[in-house]
């Protein structure tokens, strides 16, 4: 991909997405991104004052991708939609490990407030809100349920990528993911 005119900031993020998809956070450098975009490294600094700012922009774009994958195939039933969202999050991590690492570990340290404003977390909160509206979850339990769900799917994804579940086949990981997601949904509804 070579940048020709206009939209340099977007071209740099796109080049960052390409680089990190292949090589994770270690592949994201101003030099590599500008090489892929076909511009000099100095050109990047007009839009991103440093590597940290570029990393944040790329991480934000990846978080949008996570949310888009979670929205695909949404079910109308709130519990089924919550299940779809959880499994999509894990699938994203398993199929895009470079992006997953950049989104959560490549930029600044994300606090609870930062995570809560991401499109992925908002999708989770909306599904829980629908469970509340359906009467299947008390309203005062929704905030804790959101973090319990997030911890389950994120932790499970990490176990598959970097932990004891990494050696399992994808089909076995997905089978266990479905069990974990079903268990957390049953738990928050109990």
C-alpha positions, 0 to 999 in steps of 0.5 A: 500500500502506497500513500499518494495524497490526502488522508495520511493519518488514515493511511498510517493507521491502515499501514499500522493495521497491516503491520500489527496483523502480521507481527503484533506490537513488535511490528509497529514502528514509525519507520515500518508504518511510513515505509508501508505507506510510502512516505518519509518517517518525518511525515508521520509526525505531522499527525502522530507526535510520537510512536505512542500516539500512533499505537493508540490510533492503531489500537482504537482502530482494532477495537472498532474491528473487535466491536464489528466482529461482535455485532455480526450475526447478533441474535434477537434474544438477549441471552443468545446475543450475549453468547454471540458477543462473547464467542465473537470476542474470543474468536477475534482473539484467536483469529487475530492474535497480533491485533488482539495484543495491540488492542489491549497491550500495545498502547497506553495502559487501559483503565476500567473507564477506558475499557468501558468506553470501547465499542466492544464493552458498550456492545456487551453493556447493551446486551446486558441492558436488554437482559435487564429490560427482559427481567432476566437480570436485576439492574443493580447487577448489570455493572458487575455482570459486565466485568464478569463477562469481560473477564471471562472472555478476555481471560479465556482468550489469553489462556488460548493465546499464551497459556495452557490452552494454546496447544489445543486445536481451534475446535477444542478451544471453541468448544471450551469457549462455548462452555465458559460463555454459557457458564458465565451467562448462567451465573449472572442470570442466577 
